[in-house]
């Protein structure tokens, strides 16, 4: 369905927008990709009940993409989004050692 975790991340960003990325970042930081996927699905699907099976599969892969890239994003304190925008990472998501 998705050739890569990045493709799944882009798909979800296109469908769900910035809120989805913010929630994924927080969930990966707090729970990791696998447990965090359940948290994100529960939260985002509760907003408008629009998640389908393809979205759920994308979420699992997108969360792994976030988990892979989060250390670099925390160091840079910015996430480059697929549409060219940048998301500044909340200082609460950056470990104290940075």
BARO-142720 format. One record per residue: residue number from 1; chain; x, y, z of N, C-alpha, C, O in turn. Coordinates in steps of 0.1 Angstrom, whole numbers. Example, Ala and Ser with C-alpha at 12.3 -4.5 7.8 and 13.67 -1.06 7.14 Angstrom:
<sites>
+-----+--------+-------+-------+-------+-------+-------+-------+-------+-------+-------+-------+-------+-------+
! num ! cadena !   n_x !   n_y !   n_z !  ca_x !  ca_y !  ca_z !   c_x !   c_y !   c_z !   o_x !   o_y !   o_z !
+-----+--------+-------+-------+-------+-------+-------+-------+-------+-------+-------+-------+-------+-------+
!   1 !      A !   132 !   -57 !    78 !   123 !   -45 !    78 !   132 !   -33 !    78 !   142 !   -33 !    85 !
!   2 !      A !   128 !   -22 !    71 !   137 !   -11 !    71 !   129 !     0 !    79 !   134 !    11 !    80 !
+-----+--------+-------+-------+-------+-------+-------+-------+-------+-------+-------+-------+-------+-------+
</sites>
This chain:
<sites>
+-----+--------+-------+-------+-------+-------+-------+-------+-------+-------+-------+-------+-------+-------+
! num ! cadena !   n_x !   n_y !   n_z !  ca_x !  ca_y !  ca_z !   c_x !   c_y !   c_z !   o_x !   o_y !   o_z !
+-----+--------+-------+-------+-------+-------+-------+-------+-------+-------+-------+-------+-------+-------+
!   1 !      A !     8 !   -12 !     0 !     0 !     0 !     0 !     9 !    13 !     0 !     7 !    21 !    -9 !
!   2 !      A !    18 !    13 !    10 !    27 !    25 !    10 !    41 !    19 !     8 !    45 !     9 !    14 !
!   3 !      A !    49 !    25 !    -1 !    62 !    21 !    -4 !    72 !    23 !     7 !    82 !    16 !     9 !
!   4 !      A !    69 !    33 !    15 !    79 !    37 !    26 !    71 !    43 !    38 !    60 !    47 !    36 !
!   5 !      A !    78 !    44 !    49 !    72 !    51 !    61 !    70 !    66 !    58 !    60 !    72 !    62 !
!   6 !      A !    79 !    72 !    50 !    78 !    86 !    46 !    65 !    88 !    38 !    58 !    98 !    40 !
!   7 !      A !    63 !    79 !    29 !    51 !    81 !    20 !    38 !    80 !    29 !    29 !    88 !    27 !
!   8 !      A !    38 !    71 !    39 !    27 !    71 !    48 !    25 !    84 !    56 !    14 !    88 !    58 !
!   9 !      A !    37 !    89 !    60 !    37 !   102 !    68 !    31 !   113 !    59 !    22 !   121 !    64 !
!  10 !      A !    35 !   114 !    47 !    30 !   124 !    37 !    15 !   122 !    35 !     8 !   132 !    35 !
!  11 !      A !    11 !   110 !    33 !    -3 !   107 !    31 !   -12 !   112 !    43 !   -22 !   119 !    41 !
!  12 !      A !    -7 !   109 !    55 !   -15 !   113 !    67 !   -15 !   128 !    68 !   -25 !   134 !    72 !
!  13 !      A !    -3 !   134 !    66 !    -3 !   149 !    66 !   -12 !   155 !    57 !   -19 !   165 !    60 !
!  14 !      A !   -13 !   150 !    44 !   -22 !   155 !    34 !   -37 !   153 !    39 !   -45 !   162 !    36 !
!  15 !      A !   -40 !   142 !    45 !   -54 !   139 !    49 !   -58 !   146 !    62 !   -69 !   151 !    64 !
!  16 !      A !   -48 !   147 !    72 !   -52 !   151 !    86 !   -46 !   164 !    90 !   -51 !   171 !    99 !
!  17 !      A !   -35 !   169 !    83 !   -30 !   182 !    85 !   -20 !   182 !    97 !   -15 !   172 !   102 !
!  18 !      A !   -17 !   194 !   101 !    -7 !   197 !   111 !   -10 !   191 !   125 !    -1 !   186 !   132 !
!  19 !      A !   -23 !   191 !   128 !   -27 !   185 !   141 !   -22 !   170 !   142 !   -17 !   166 !   153 !
!  20 !      A !   -23 !   163 !   131 !   -19 !   149 !   131 !    -4 !   148 !   134 !     1 !   139 !   142 !
!  21 !      A !     4 !   157 !   128 !    19 !   156 !   130 !    22 !   160 !   145 !    30 !   153 !   151 !
!  22 !      A !    15 !   170 !   150 !    18 !   174 !   164 !    14 !   163 !   174 !    22 !   160 !   183 !
!  23 !      A !     3 !   156 !   171 !    -1 !   145 !   180 !     9 !   133 !   178 !    12 !   127 !   188 !
!  24 !      A !    13 !   130 !   166 !    22 !   119 !   164 !    36 !   122 !   171 !    41 !   113 !   178 !
!  25 !      A !    41 !   134 !   171 !    53 !   138 !   177 !    52 !   135 !   192 !    61 !   129 !   199 !
!  26 !      A !    41 !   140 !   198 !    39 !   139 !   213 !    38 !   124 !   217 !    43 !   120 !   227 !
!  27 !      A !    30 !   117 !   208 !    28 !   102 !   212 !    41 !    94 !   211 !    43 !    86 !   219 !
!  28 !      A !    49 !    97 !   200 !    61 !    89 !   199 !    70 !    93 !   211 !    77 !    84 !   216 !
!  29 !      A !    71 !   105 !   214 !    80 !   109 !   226 !    75 !   103 !   239 !    83 !    98 !   247 !
!  30 !      A !    62 !   102 !   241 !    57 !    96 !   253 !    56 !    81 !   253 !    59 !    75 !   264 !
!  31 !      A !    53 !    75 !   242 !    49 !    61 !   243 !    58 !    52 !   233 !    58 !    40 !   234 !
!  32 !      A !    64 !    59 !   223 !    71 !    51 !   212 !    61 !    49 !   201 !    49 !    52 !   202 !
!  33 !      A !    65 !    44 !   190 !    57 !    43 !   178 !    45 !    33 !   179 !    34 !    37 !   176 !
!  34 !      A !    48 !    22 !   185 !    37 !    12 !   185 !    26 !    15 !   194 !    14 !    16 !   190 !
!  35 !      A !    29 !    18 !   207 !    19 !    21 !   217 !    13 !    35 !   213 !     1 !    38 !   215 !
!  36 !      A !    21 !    44 !   208 !    17 !    57 !   205 !     7 !    57 !   193 !    -2 !    66 !   193 !
!  37 !      A !     8 !    47 !   184 !    -2 !    46 !   173 !   -16 !    45 !   179 !   -26 !    51 !   173 !
!  38 !      A !   -18 !    37 !   189 !   -31 !    35 !   195 !   -36 !    48 !   201 !   -48 !    51 !   199 !
!  39 !      A !   -27 !    55 !   208 !   -31 !    68 !   214 !   -35 !    78 !   203 !   -46 !    85 !   204 !
!  40 !      A !   -28 !    79 !   192 !   -31 !    88 !   181 !   -44 !    84 !   174 !   -52 !    93 !   172 !
!  41 !      A !   -46 !    71 !   172 !   -58 !    67 !   165 !   -70 !    70 !   174 !   -80 !    75 !   168 !
!  42 !      A !   -69 !    68 !   187 !   -80 !    71 !   196 !   -83 !    86 !   196 !   -95 !    90 !   195 !
!  43 !      A !   -73 !    94 !   197 !   -75 !   108 !   197 !   -80 !   114 !   184 !   -90 !   121 !   184 !
!  44 !      A !   -73 !   111 !   173 !   -77 !   117 !   161 !   -90 !   112 !   155 !   -98 !   119 !   149 !
!  45 !      A !   -93 !    99 !   157 !  -105 !    93 !   152 !  -117 !    99 !   160 !  -128 !   100 !   155 !
!  46 !      A !  -115 !   102 !   173 !  -125 !   108 !   181 !  -129 !   122 !   177 !  -140 !   127 !   180 !
!  47 !      A !  -120 !   129 !   169 !  -123 !   143 !   165 !  -133 !   143 !   154 !  -143 !   151 !   155 !
!  48 !      A !  -132 !   135 !   144 !  -142 !   135 !   133 !  -146 !   122 !   128 !  -153 !   121 !   118 !
!  49 !      A !  -141 !   111 !   134 !  -145 !    97 !   130 !  -142 !    94 !   115 !  -150 !    87 !   109 !
!  50 !      A !  -131 !   100 !   110 !  -129 !    98 !    95 !  -118 !    89 !    92 !  -115 !    87 !    80 !
!  51 !      A !  -112 !    82 !   102 !  -101 !    73 !    99 !  -107 !    60 !    93 !  -117 !    54 !    98 !
!  52 !      A !  -101 !    56 !    82 !  -105 !    43 !    76 !   -93 !    33 !    77 !   -83 !    37 !    83 !
!  53 !      A !   -94 !    21 !    71 !   -84 !    11 !    73 !   -71 !    16 !    67 !   -60 !    13 !    72 !
!  54 !      A !   -71 !    23 !    55 !   -59 !    28 !    49 !   -52 !    38 !    58 !   -40 !    38 !    59 !
!  55 !      A !   -60 !    47 !    65 !   -54 !    56 !    74 !   -48 !    49 !    86 !   -37 !    53 !    90 !
!  56 !      A !   -54 !    39 !    91 !   -48 !    31 !   102 !   -35 !    25 !    98 !   -25 !    25 !   106 !
!  57 !      A !   -34 !    19 !    86 !   -22 !    13 !    81 !   -11 !    24 !    79 !     1 !    22 !    82 !
!  58 !      A !   -15 !    36 !    74 !    -6 !    47 !    72 !    -1 !    52 !    86 !    11 !    55 !    87 !
!  59 !      A !    -9 !    52 !    96 !    -6 !    57 !   109 !     6 !    49 !   115 !    15 !    54 !   120 !
!  60 !      A !     5 !    36 !   114 !    15 !    27 !   120 !    29 !    30 !   113 !    39 !    31 !   120 !
!  61 !      A !    29 !    31 !   100 !    41 !    34 !    93 !    46 !    48 !    95 !    58 !    51 !    96 !
!  62 !      A !    37 !    58 !    95 !    40 !    72 !    98 !    46 !    73 !   112 !    56 !    81 !   113 !
!  63 !      A !    41 !    66 !   121 !    46 !    67 !   135 !    61 !    62 !   135 !    69 !    67 !   142 !
!  64 !      A !    64 !    52 !   128 !    77 !    47 !   127 !    86 !    57 !   120 !    98 !    59 !   124 !
!  65 !      A !    81 !    64 !   110 !    89 !    75 !   104 !    92 !    86 !   114 !   103 !    90 !   115 !
!  66 !      A !    82 !    89 !   122 !    84 !   100 !   132 !    94 !    95 !   142 !   103 !   102 !   146 !
!  67 !      A !    93 !    82 !   147 !   103 !    77 !   156 !   117 !    77 !   151 !   126 !    80 !   158 !
!  68 !      A !   119 !    74 !   138 !   132 !    74 !   132 !   138 !    88 !   131 !   150 !    89 !   133 !
!  69 !      A !   130 !    98 !   129 !   135 !   111 !   127 !   134 !   120 !   139 !   140 !   131 !   139 !
!  70 !      A !   127 !   116 !   149 !   125 !   125 !   161 !   138 !   130 !   167 !   139 !   141 !   171 !
!  71 !      A !   148 !   121 !   169 !   161 !   126 !   175 !   167 !   138 !   167 !   171 !   148 !   173 !
!  72 !      A !   167 !   137 !   154 !   172 !   148 !   146 !   163 !   160 !   146 !   168 !   172 !   147 !
!  73 !      A !   150 !   158 !   146 !   141 !   169 !   147 !   142 !   176 !   160 !   141 !   189 !   161 !
!  74 !      A !   144 !   169 !   171 !   146 !   175 !   184 !   159 !   183 !   185 !   159 !   194 !   191 !
!  75 !      A !   169 !   178 !   178 !   182 !   185 !   178 !   180 !   198 !   170 !   185 !   209 !   175 !
!  76 !      A !   174 !   197 !   159 !   171 !   209 !   150 !   160 !   218 !   156 !   159 !   230 !   152 !
!  77 !      A !   151 !   212 !   164 !   139 !   219 !   170 !   130 !   223 !   159 !   122 !   232 !   161 !
!  78 !      A !   130 !   216 !   147 !   121 !   219 !   136 !   118 !   207 !   128 !   127 !   198 !   127 !
!  79 !      A !   106 !   206 !   123 !   102 !   195 !   114 !    99 !   201 !   101 !    90 !   210 !   100 !
!  80 !      A !   105 !   197 !    90 !   102 !   201 !    77 !    90 !   193 !    72 !    91 !   181 !    70 !
!  81 !      A !    79 !   199 !    69 !    67 !   193 !    65 !    66 !   191 !    50 !    73 !   198 !    43 !
!  82 !      A !    59 !   181 !    45 !    59 !   178 !    31 !    55 !   189 !    22 !    59 !   189 !    10 !
!  83 !      A !    47 !   199 !    27 !    43 !   210 !    18 !    52 !   222 !    19 !    49 !   232 !    13 !
!  84 !      A !    64 !   220 !    25 !    74 !   231 !    26 !    73 !   239 !    39 !    82 !   247 !    41 !
!  85 !      A !    62 !   238 !    46 !    61 !   245 !    59 !    71 !   239 !    69 !    75 !   227 !    67 !
!  86 !      A !    73 !   246 !    80 !    82 !   241 !    91 !    73 !   242 !   103 !    66 !   251 !   106 !
!  87 !      A !    75 !   231 !   111 !    69 !   231 !   125 !    80 !   232 !   135 !    89 !   224 !   135 !
!  88 !      A !    79 !   242 !   143 !    89 !   244 !   154 !    84 !   234 !   165 !    73 !   235 !   170 !
!  89 !      A !    94 !   226 !   170 !    90 !   217 !   181 !    89 !   224 !   194 !    97 !   232 !   198 !
!  90 !      A !    79 !   220 !   201 !    76 !   225 !   214 !    88 !   222 !   223 !    92 !   210 !   223 !
!  91 !      A !    93 !   232 !   231 !   105 !   229 !   240 !   102 !   217 !   249 !   112 !   210 !   254 !
!  92 !      A !    90 !   214 !   253 !    87 !   203 !   261 !    90 !   190 !   255 !    91 !   180 !   262 !
!  93 !      A !    91 !   189 !   242 !    94 !   177 !   235 !   109 !   175 !   233 !   113 !   165 !   228 !
!  94 !      A !   117 !   185 !   237 !   131 !   184 !   235 !   138 !   180 !   249 !   136 !   186 !   259 !
!  95 !      A !   146 !   169 !   249 !   152 !   165 !   261 !   161 !   176 !   267 !   166 !   184 !   259 !
!  96 !      A !   163 !   176 !   280 !   171 !   186 !   287 !   185 !   186 !   282 !   192 !   196 !   283 !
!  97 !      A !   190 !   175 !   278 !   205 !   174 !   275 !   208 !   182 !   262 !   220 !   183 !   259 !
!  98 !      A !   198 !   187 !   254 !   201 !   195 !   243 !   204 !   209 !   246 !   207 !   217 !   237 !
+-----+--------+-------+-------+-------+-------+-------+-------+-------+-------+-------+-------+-------+-------+
</sites>
